[in-house]
Amino acid sequence: MKLTEQLSTEDYHGKHILVTGSSGYLANNLIEFLSDIPCKITRVSKTGEILSLINGKSEITDIITDISDEHTWQQILPGVDIVFHFAAQTSISKANENPIYDRNQNVLPLLSLLETCRKYQHHPLILLSSTVAIYGLPENLPVNECFPNQPLSMYEMHKLHCEQYLNYYIFHGYVRGASLRLANVYGPGVKVAAGERGILNKMVKRAIHGEALTIYGDGDFYRDYVYIDDVSKAFLTAGLMPDVMNAKTFIIANGEAYTVKEAIHKIAEIVTKKLGKSIEISHVALPQSANILDTRNFKGNITAFCQATGWQPCVNFEQGIDNTIRALI
């Protein structure tokens, strides 16, 4: 599988890769890309709930453990070349309701990893999955990496803390690494953990079953929807370019924006065309529990990552929705 003009997943031959949050959506997709490469993959999960069977050439070890404990990292880190750090508590509402719990779930595991690297002189490349929501409510679009950080929930606050901890340990030479801030990821795969996440996938499932689709308010809020395979390729490309990546923060998005209303109507249109079902769409008021980020606008400027790595998103929005529908029917 070709990542860019210069790189292929074949370049992972013989590497030892550790993936946290390996029960989750992003991790499962990335691991599938590596399954036919003769490499070592350590899948680390807190629950082991969705550790799918992988048939291929990769040597896979599954570890069910709590990665907030330094002792855990002492056991699993030796010999690892690359850490893809996907493990996270992803519910904004839970983060706001219980900031200490969220800190323990989202910040402490990375800090334990970094401290283990410092104390025992491990030097893996660490690629952190972060979020463009750290930019808050940007006044102008598209957003690039120079925009100010304005986290508006505990979830984004703790993601930013993770980035800052990673940069501190990079600056002092303990590790190499980078933070990839993801826009709205969608596409087929395992279930998304938090009920408030993966809204686009949920709308696709409802449309396939002939259920009505709902839009909060007028739906005129812009989103940048990036297909999950493109996200995996971004991480895999980054994993093979440690010198280019080191100490950087990049936006990973599609670079195109659709309003929520346009996205929902496109889902209905494609489902109707493929399945012959007429899909009702209704507008409802924003619930009182809605987060301020529900009304944000976002479009990513992906120039920096594209120029640094040669990566480009390959799946446009209509193709991505079509792929998702075909995977679910």
C-alpha positions as CSV (number, residue, x, y, z in Angstrom):
1,M,0.0,0.0,0.0
2,K,1.4,3.3,-1.1
3,L,1.4,6.2,1.4
4,T,3.0,8.9,-0.6
5,E,5.2,9.0,-3.7
6,Q,8.2,8.4,-1.4
7,L,6.9,6.0,1.2
8,S,5.0,2.7,1.5
9,T,3.8,0.6,4.4
10,E,6.6,-1.8,3.3
11,D,9.0,0.6,5.0
12,Y,7.5,-0.7,8.3
13,H,9.2,-4.1,7.7
14,G,10.9,-5.2,10.9
15,K,9.8,-2.3,13.0
16,H,8.2,-2.7,16.5
17,I,5.1,-0.6,16.7
18,L,3.0,0.0,19.9
19,V,-0.6,1.2,19.5
20,T,-2.5,2.4,22.5
21,G,-6.3,2.5,22.6
22,S,-6.2,-0.5,20.3
23,S,-9.8,-1.4,21.0
24,G,-10.8,1.9,19.3
25,Y,-11.8,3.2,15.9
26,L,-8.6,4.9,14.8
27,A,-6.3,2.2,16.1
28,N,-8.2,-0.7,14.5
29,N,-8.0,1.0,11.1
30,L,-4.3,1.8,11.3
31,I,-3.4,-1.7,12.4
32,E,-5.3,-3.2,9.4
33,F,-3.0,-1.2,7.1
34,L,0.0,-2.9,8.7
35,S,-1.4,-6.4,8.9
36,D,0.3,-7.8,5.8
37,I,3.7,-6.3,6.8
38,P,6.2,-8.5,8.6
39,C,6.6,-6.3,11.7
40,K,5.8,-6.5,15.4
41,I,2.7,-4.8,16.7
42,T,1.8,-4.5,20.3
43,R,-1.8,-3.7,20.8
44,V,-2.5,-2.1,24.2
45,S,-6.1,-1.8,25.4
46,K,-7.6,-1.1,28.8
47,T,-10.6,-3.4,28.2
48,G,-9.8,-5.6,25.2
49,E,-13.4,-5.1,24.2
50,I,-12.8,-4.9,20.4
51,L,-9.5,-6.5,19.7
52,S,-10.3,-8.0,16.3
53,L,-8.5,-11.0,14.8
54,I,-5.8,-10.0,12.4
55,N,-4.8,-12.4,9.6
56,G,-1.6,-11.4,8.0
57,K,2.2,-11.3,8.3
58,S,2.5,-9.0,11.3
59,E,3.3,-10.5,14.7
60,I,0.7,-9.2,17.0
61,T,0.8,-9.2,20.8
62,D,-2.2,-8.1,22.8
63,I,-1.8,-6.5,26.3
64,I,-4.8,-5.6,28.4
65,T,-3.6,-3.1,31.0
66,D,-3.8,0.4,32.6
67,I,-1.2,2.6,30.8
68,S,-1.5,5.3,33.4
69,D,0.9,3.2,35.6
70,E,4.6,3.7,34.9
71,H,5.3,0.1,35.8
72,T,3.2,-0.9,32.8
73,W,5.4,1.1,30.5
74,Q,8.5,-0.4,32.0
75,Q,7.2,-3.8,30.9
76,I,6.0,-3.0,27.4
77,L,8.2,-0.2,26.1
78,P,11.6,-1.9,25.6
79,G,12.5,-2.3,21.9
80,V,9.6,-0.2,20.6
81,D,10.4,2.0,17.6
82,I,7.1,3.9,17.2
83,V,4.2,4.6,19.6
84,F,0.9,5.6,18.1
85,H,-0.9,7.0,21.1
86,F,-4.7,6.8,20.4
87,A,-5.9,6.0,23.9
88,A,-8.3,8.6,25.3
89,Q,-11.5,9.3,27.1
90,T,-13.4,11.1,24.3
91,S,-16.6,12.4,25.9
92,I,-16.6,16.2,26.3
93,S,-19.5,16.1,28.7
94,K,-17.8,13.5,30.9
95,A,-14.6,15.6,30.8
96,N,-16.4,18.7,32.0
97,E,-18.4,16.9,34.6
98,N,-15.3,15.1,36.1
99,P,-12.1,16.9,35.2
100,I,-10.0,14.9,37.5
101,Y,-11.1,11.6,36.0
102,D,-10.5,13.0,32.5
103,R,-7.0,14.2,33.4
104,N,-6.3,10.7,34.8
105,Q,-7.5,9.1,31.6
106,N,-6.1,11.5,29.0
107,V,-3.0,13.1,30.5
108,L,-1.5,10.7,33.0
109,P,-1.0,7.8,30.6
110,L,1.1,10.0,28.3
111,L,3.0,11.5,31.2
112,S,3.8,8.0,32.5
113,L,5.0,7.0,29.0
114,L,7.3,10.0,28.8
115,E,8.7,9.6,32.3
116,T,9.5,6.0,31.5
117,C,11.4,7.1,28.4
118,R,13.3,9.6,30.5
119,K,14.2,7.3,33.4
120,Y,15.1,4.2,31.3
121,Q,16.5,6.0,28.2
122,H,14.0,4.6,25.7
123,H,13.8,6.8,22.6
124,P,10.7,5.9,20.5
125,L,9.0,8.2,18.1
126,I,5.7,9.2,19.8
127,L,2.8,10.3,17.6
128,L,0.0,11.8,19.6
129,S,-3.6,11.8,18.4
130,S,-5.0,15.3,19.2
131,T,-7.8,17.5,18.1
132,V,-8.5,20.6,16.1
133,A,-11.1,21.6,18.7
134,I,-8.1,23.0,20.6
135,Y,-8.5,26.1,18.3
136,G,-11.9,26.8,19.9
137,L,-14.1,29.1,17.9
138,P,-11.8,30.5,15.2
139,E,-13.0,33.8,13.7
140,N,-11.5,33.1,10.2
141,L,-11.2,30.0,8.0
142,P,-9.3,28.0,7.0
143,V,-7.4,27.4,10.2
144,N,-3.6,26.7,10.1
145,E,-1.1,25.7,12.8
146,C,-0.4,29.4,13.6
147,F,-3.9,30.0,15.0
148,P,-4.1,30.6,18.7
149,N,-5.1,27.8,21.1
150,Q,-8.4,28.4,22.8
151,P,-9.6,25.2,24.4
152,L,-13.2,25.5,25.6
153,S,-13.7,22.3,27.4
154,M,-11.7,20.1,29.8
155,Y,-11.3,17.6,27.0
156,E,-9.5,20.1,24.7
157,M,-7.6,21.5,27.7
158,H,-6.2,18.1,28.6
159,K,-5.3,17.4,24.9
160,L,-3.4,20.6,24.9
161,H,-1.6,19.6,28.1
162,C,-0.6,16.3,26.5
163,E,0.9,18.2,23.5
164,Q,2.8,20.5,25.9
165,Y,4.2,17.6,28.0
166,L,5.3,15.8,24.8
167,N,7.0,19.0,23.6
168,Y,8.8,19.4,26.9
169,Y,10.3,15.9,26.8
170,I,11.2,16.4,23.1
171,F,12.9,19.7,23.9
172,H,15.1,18.0,26.5
173,G,16.0,15.1,24.2
174,Y,14.2,12.3,25.9
175,V,12.0,11.3,23.0
176,R,11.1,12.3,19.5
177,G,7.5,13.0,18.6
178,A,4.7,15.1,17.1
179,S,1.0,15.9,17.6
180,L,-1.5,15.4,14.9
181,R,-4.6,17.5,15.4
182,L,-7.6,15.7,13.8
183,A,-10.7,17.2,12.3
184,N,-14.0,15.3,12.1
185,V,-13.0,11.7,11.3
186,Y,-15.6,9.5,9.7
187,G,-15.9,6.2,7.8
188,P,-16.5,2.5,8.4
189,G,-14.9,0.8,11.4
190,V,-15.6,-0.3,14.9
191,K,-18.0,1.6,17.1
192,V,-17.0,5.0,18.4
193,A,-16.7,5.0,22.2
194,A,-18.4,8.2,23.2
195,G,-22.1,8.7,22.3
196,E,-21.5,12.3,21.3
197,R,-18.8,11.3,18.8
198,G,-19.0,9.9,15.3
199,I,-22.2,11.8,14.5
200,L,-21.8,11.4,10.8
201,N,-21.5,7.6,11.0
202,K,-24.6,7.5,13.2
203,M,-26.5,9.5,10.7
204,V,-25.5,7.1,7.9
205,K,-26.7,4.1,10.0
206,R,-30.0,5.8,10.7
207,A,-30.5,6.6,7.0
208,I,-29.8,3.0,6.0
209,H,-32.5,1.9,8.4
210,G,-34.9,4.4,6.9
211,E,-35.0,6.5,10.1
212,A,-35.4,10.3,10.1
213,L,-32.3,12.4,10.3
214,T,-32.1,15.5,12.6
215,I,-30.2,18.7,12.3
216,Y,-29.6,21.0,15.3
217,G,-30.7,24.5,14.5
218,D,-30.3,25.7,11.0
219,G,-27.3,23.4,10.5
220,D,-25.1,26.2,8.9
221,F,-22.0,25.3,10.9
222,Y,-19.0,24.3,8.8
223,R,-17.1,21.1,9.4
224,D,-14.1,19.5,7.8
225,Y,-14.8,15.8,7.5
226,V,-11.7,13.6,6.9
227,Y,-12.0,10.0,5.9
228,I,-10.5,7.5,8.3
229,D,-8.2,5.8,5.8
230,D,-6.7,9.2,5.1
231,V,-6.1,9.7,8.8
232,S,-4.4,6.3,9.1
233,K,-2.2,7.1,6.2
234,A,-1.2,10.4,7.7
235,F,-0.1,8.7,10.9
236,L,1.7,6.0,9.0
237,T,3.5,8.5,6.8
238,A,4.5,10.5,9.9
239,G,5.8,7.4,11.5
240,L,8.4,7.0,8.8
241,M,9.6,10.6,8.9
242,P,10.8,11.2,12.5
243,D,13.2,14.0,11.6
244,V,10.5,15.9,9.7
245,M,7.9,15.3,12.4
246,N,10.0,16.0,15.5
247,A,8.6,18.7,17.8
248,K,5.9,19.7,15.3
249,T,2.1,20.0,15.5
250,F,0.1,19.4,12.4
251,I,-3.6,19.7,11.3
252,I,-4.9,16.6,9.7
253,A,-8.1,17.4,7.8
254,N,-9.6,17.1,4.3
255,G,-9.1,20.8,3.5
256,E,-12.7,21.1,2.4
257,A,-15.7,22.3,4.5
258,Y,-19.4,21.4,4.4
259,T,-22.1,22.7,6.6
260,V,-23.8,20.2,8.8
261,K,-26.9,20.7,6.8
262,E,-25.1,19.9,3.5
263,A,-23.6,16.8,5.0
264,I,-26.8,15.4,6.3
265,H,-28.6,16.1,3.0
266,K,-25.8,14.4,1.1
267,I,-26.1,11.3,3.3
268,A,-29.9,11.2,2.6
269,E,-29.3,11.7,-1.2
270,I,-26.8,8.9,-1.5
271,V,-28.8,6.5,0.6
272,T,-31.9,7.2,-1.5
273,K,-30.0,6.7,-4.7
274,K,-28.5,3.4,-3.5
275,L,-31.3,1.9,-1.5
276,G,-34.4,3.6,-2.9
277,K,-35.4,4.9,0.6
278,S,-36.9,8.3,1.1
279,I,-35.2,9.9,4.1
280,E,-37.0,12.5,6.2
281,I,-34.8,15.4,7.5
282,S,-36.0,17.6,10.3
283,H,-34.5,20.6,12.2
284,V,-34.6,20.6,16.0
285,A,-33.5,23.1,18.5
286,L,-30.1,22.7,20.1
287,P,-30.6,20.9,23.5
288,Q,-29.6,22.7,26.6
289,S,-26.9,20.2,27.2
290,A,-25.2,21.2,23.9
291,N,-21.6,22.2,24.0
292,I,-20.5,25.6,22.7
293,L,-18.3,23.7,20.2
294,D,-21.4,22.3,18.6
295,T,-21.9,25.7,17.0
296,R,-18.3,26.2,15.8
297,N,-17.1,26.5,12.3
298,F,-13.9,24.7,11.1
299,K,-12.0,24.2,7.9
300,G,-8.4,23.1,8.0
301,N,-5.4,24.4,6.1
302,I,-3.4,21.2,5.5
303,T,-0.6,22.8,3.6
304,A,2.0,22.3,6.3
305,F,1.6,18.6,6.6
306,C,1.2,18.0,2.9
307,Q,4.4,19.9,2.1
308,A,6.4,18.3,4.9
309,T,5.4,14.7,4.0
310,G,3.9,14.5,0.5
311,W,0.6,13.2,2.1
312,Q,-2.7,14.2,0.5
313,P,-6.3,13.2,1.5
314,C,-7.4,10.8,-1.3
315,V,-11.1,10.3,-0.4
316,N,-13.5,13.2,-1.0
317,F,-16.7,13.6,1.1
318,E,-19.1,12.0,-1.4
319,Q,-16.8,9.0,-1.9
320,G,-16.3,8.6,1.8
321,I,-20.1,8.6,2.5
322,D,-20.6,6.1,-0.3
323,N,-17.8,3.9,1.2
324,T,-19.4,4.1,4.6
325,I,-22.8,3.2,3.3
326,R,-21.5,0.2,1.4
327,A,-19.7,-1.1,4.4
328,L,-22.8,-0.9,6.6
329,I,-25.4,-2.5,4.2
